[in-house]
Amino acid sequence: MVENELTKNDSLLYLELEHFTHYLSFISENLLYSEINVRLILAQLPTAKKVLTFERWSKMGNGIKAKSQPLKILTPRYIVKRDENNHYLATEDGEKMIEKIEILNPCLFDISQTLHPEQQKFPLFNLPEERKLMERDAKLYSGLKKIIPQKIVFEQLERDEFSIFLPENNRLIIKQGLGKERTLQELFTWLAQCELLSQKSQQDDEIQQFEAQAIAYSLSQHFFISCSEFRSFEILEQWKKSSMSAEDFQKILEIITTTTHVLVKKLDKTFSVTFDVTAGKNPFETRLIAARNERLGIINLPVSSVIQPPASSSISSSSEPISSSAGLKQRLSVGNKTLGQNVKSQRKEANGTNDE
């Protein structure tokens, strides 16, 4: 697969913490690209942050600097198969045989290659002025409660435990006193764990917990939540010493990438409603607000329904130091089998009541 552009061992580069965390940040802001295309982009421009086509940048009012080299990604191309005499091959139904191939297409440019890299558009919940508001964390928490089917409670836990799931009463216990940002990160981790369990992948608990942590880090980056106290992925060093294969780690990166994209889209939609100032407005007022947002550079995400946030939501504002990875194996007090069954049924119920 494109040996001259991406070697089979390239995925092992991301066992290095610096490269791995940048990979997580990149996928949180670039939802259109597969794991292999993300690695292709970062192999060509390791500092890439946000990549779009020339046309997309132009529509956003941002041109490309002269002599900028486009970044290549693999894109599908469909060709009609022919025989040695150049005649079209046909299926049993008489239809032309179509073959899908992937070609390297130089079509993307990073924001650093644009004329105005400082000009970035954000959805309402990620606006710089919104990120300064004290109530933003409470709104994020309110949005998360809408898509997490378990009842969230805060209690004192052991020193090395941050969250516990109790399937008998469907409660998710978060350690009291973690602080706003760490609490949100625990909820991101739990949400990732639920999504991974629903995929029924045949992975051991250690790898699945690592993937959930990585996805939570990526979500935190997307929503501008500080990761300064986030767990530091010490297991990467263990995997380097144990000579993990490139193929195995590539599979992990693929799962992290696709699951992150699923959750970012879901959370963006949920938070766009939670932060929506047009809720309860008549159509004329809604159009006026949308026009104002466009002038201010606010992205108006499509909303199919309005979900009012709870009257009050709060997260403990105190904080305490986080141990590196202590207690990670004690996150869940039950096995994945029991948890997966419970999560599956609860997700179905949530989809029926929280349809957006």
Order of alpha helices (4+ residues) and beta strands (2+ residues): alpha-alpha-beta-alpha-beta-beta-beta-alpha-alpha-beta-beta-beta-alpha-alpha-alpha-alpha-alpha-beta-alpha
